[in-house]
Amino acid sequence: MNDINHIITIAFAVCYYAVSLFLVRKTRFTTRNLCLCGIVIAMTIILDAIRIPLPTGATMALGSPIPLMLLATVTDYRHAIISGWVVGILVMFLNPIWYPVHWGQFFVEHMIVFSCLGFTGVFGTDKRYKILCGMALASVLKIIGHTLSGVLFFSQNAWAGWDAWGYSLAYNFSQNIPLCLLSAFIVVILPLRTIRVVTAEGR
């Protein structure tokens, strides 16, 4: 069973990084873009440190996906993917809850669950239904990253009578589904067109 879990995880990670690297291959940054990404990275790290404890033992970050989802929606989703990678690195040093228990956790969880939020804009941002589809994809990728990490690296914490998959699914669903739904709702109700104009080049 462990071999199957490793194969599933490796296949997912390889596919994710292959697609992500392909999408960002020609990304360019202006000084304005870099400043905006820096602000988003800082906001994401701060929001991720504010956590609400849940009955399952998990903790839900207070709106940490919002800055990266918003960046992907109002500017360039590729900038959000790259910013997510930076967040995945920095949280290890700035937030004790993200200290990896195994080097593989860095690639399965840290570098995926933040950068995937950039996929919010992958279907386009001119229509709200496209943004919602992107948010759904980003949320699914985030939950998969967390769940696979839980199966491989935290199965020893499983509750009595629970296997690794059941525990990881219950634990991560309890924190990520409400978080992603709340974040998506907040982003969608924001005046995205106005924010897009304000953050545009030369405005």
C-alpha positions in Angstrom: 0.0 0.0 0.0 2.9 2.4 0.8 4.3 1.8 -2.6 1.0 2.7 -4.3 0.8 5.8 -2.2 4.3 6.8 -3.3 3.5 6.2 -6.9 0.3 8.2 -6.8 2.1 11.1 -5.1 5.1 11.1 -7.4 2.8 11.0 -10.5 0.7 13.9 -9.2 3.8 16.0 -8.3 5.5 15.3 -11.6 2.4 16.2 -13.6 1.8 19.3 -11.5 5.3 20.7 -11.9 5.4 19.9 -15.6 2.2 21.8 -16.2 3.2 24.7 -13.9 6.7 25.1 -15.4 5.2 25.0 -18.9 2.7 27.7 -18.0 5.3 30.1 -16.5 8.1 29.4 -19.0 7.8 32.9 -20.7 6.8 35.0 -17.7 8.3 38.5 -17.4 8.2 40.8 -14.4 8.2 44.6 -14.4 9.2 46.6 -11.3 5.5 47.1 -10.6 4.8 43.4 -10.9 7.6 42.5 -8.5 6.4 45.0 -5.9 2.8 43.7 -6.2 4.0 40.1 -5.9 6.0 41.1 -2.8 2.9 42.6 -1.1 0.8 39.5 -2.0 3.5 37.2 -0.6 3.7 39.1 2.6 -0.1 39.2 3.0 -0.4 35.4 2.3 2.2 34.6 5.0 0.5 36.9 7.5 -2.9 35.5 6.9 -1.7 31.9 7.0 -0.3 32.6 10.5 -3.8 33.6 11.8 -5.5 30.2 12.4 -8.8 29.0 13.8 -8.7 25.6 15.6 -11.2 23.0 14.4 -12.7 20.0 16.3 -10.7 17.6 14.1 -7.5 19.0 15.4 -6.8 20.9 12.2 -6.5 24.6 12.1 -8.0 26.8 9.3 -5.9 29.7 8.1 -7.9 33.0 8.0 -8.2 33.7 4.3 -4.7 32.9 3.2 -5.7 31.9 -0.3 -7.3 35.3 -1.0 -4.2 37.3 -2.0 -2.8 34.8 -4.5 -6.3 34.1 -5.9 -6.8 37.9 -6.3 -3.4 38.3 -7.9 -4.2 35.6 -10.4 -7.5 37.3 -11.2 -6.5 40.9 -11.6 -3.0 40.7 -13.0 -1.3 37.5 -14.3 -2.0 34.0 -13.0 1.7 33.1 -13.8 2.9 35.7 -11.3 0.6 34.1 -8.7 2.0 30.6 -9.4 5.6 31.9 -9.0 4.7 33.9 -5.9 3.1 30.8 -4.5 6.4 29.0 -4.8 8.1 31.8 -2.9 5.5 31.6 -0.2 6.1 27.8 0.1 9.7 28.4 0.8 9.3 31.3 3.2 6.6 29.8 5.4 9.2 27.1 6.5 11.2 29.8 8.1 8.5 32.2 9.2 5.7 29.9 10.4 6.5 27.0 12.7 3.4 25.0 11.6 5.0 24.6 8.2 8.3 23.0 9.4 8.6 19.9 7.2 8.9 16.5 8.9 10.5 15.0 5.8 12.3 16.6 2.8 9.7 15.2 0.5 6.9 17.2 2.2 8.5 20.4 0.7 7.8 19.2 -2.9 4.5 17.4 -2.2 2.9 20.1 -0.1 4.8 23.4 0.4 5.5 24.1 -3.2 2.1 23.0 -4.4 -0.6 24.2 -2.0 0.3 27.8 -2.4 1.4 28.0 -6.1 -1.7 26.1 -7.2 -3.8 29.1 -6.2 -2.4 30.8 -9.3 -4.6 28.4 -11.4 -7.5 30.6 -10.4 -6.8 32.6 -13.6 -5.8 29.8 -15.9 -9.2 29.7 -17.7 -9.4 33.5 -18.1 -10.6 36.4 -16.0 -13.0 38.2 -18.3 -16.0 36.3 -17.0 -16.9 35.3 -13.4 -17.8 31.8 -14.3 -14.2 31.3 -15.7 -12.8 32.6 -12.5 -15.0 30.2 -10.5 -13.8 27.3 -12.6 -10.2 28.3 -12.0 -10.9 28.6 -8.3 -12.4 25.1 -8.3 -9.3 23.7 -10.0 -7.0 25.6 -7.6 -9.0 24.3 -4.6 -8.9 20.7 -5.8 -5.1 20.9 -6.4 -4.6 22.4 -2.9 -6.6 19.7 -1.2 -4.8 16.9 -3.2 -1.4 18.3 -2.1 -2.4 18.5 1.5 -4.1 15.1 1.5 -1.2 13.3 -0.2 1.2 14.9 2.3 -1.0 13.7 5.2 -1.0 10.2 3.8 2.7 9.9 3.4 4.1 12.0 6.3 1.4 12.2 9.0 -0.3 8.8 9.0 1.2 8.1 12.5 -1.2 10.8 13.8 -4.3 8.9 12.5 -7.1 8.5 15.0 -7.8 5.1 16.4 -9.6 2.9 13.8 -8.8 5.3 10.9 -6.4 4.4 8.1 -4.0 6.9 6.6 -6.3 7.9 3.7 -9.5 8.3 5.8 -7.6 10.3 8.4 -5.9 12.6 5.9 -9.1 13.2 3.9 -11.2 14.0 7.0 -8.5 16.2 8.5 -7.7 18.2 5.3 -11.3 18.4 4.1 -12.3 19.9 7.4 -9.9 22.8 7.0 -9.6 23.3 3.3 -13.1 23.1 2.0 -14.5 25.9 4.2 -11.3 27.9 3.6 -11.5 27.6 -0.2 -15.2 28.3 -0.3 -14.9 31.4 1.9 -11.9 32.7 0.0 -13.6 32.1 -3.4 -16.7 33.9 -2.2 -14.7 36.9 -1.0 -12.7 37.2 -4.2 -15.8 36.9 -6.4 -17.7 39.7 -4.6 -14.8 42.1 -4.8 -14.9 44.8 -7.5 -12.4 43.0 -9.7 -12.7 45.4 -12.6 -11.8 48.3 -10.5 -8.9 46.5 -8.8 -7.7 45.5 -12.2 -7.6 49.1 -13.4 -5.8 50.3 -10.2 -3.1 47.6 -10.5 -2.7 48.0 -14.3 0.5 49.2 -15.8 0.8 53.0 -16.2 -2.3 53.7 -14.1 
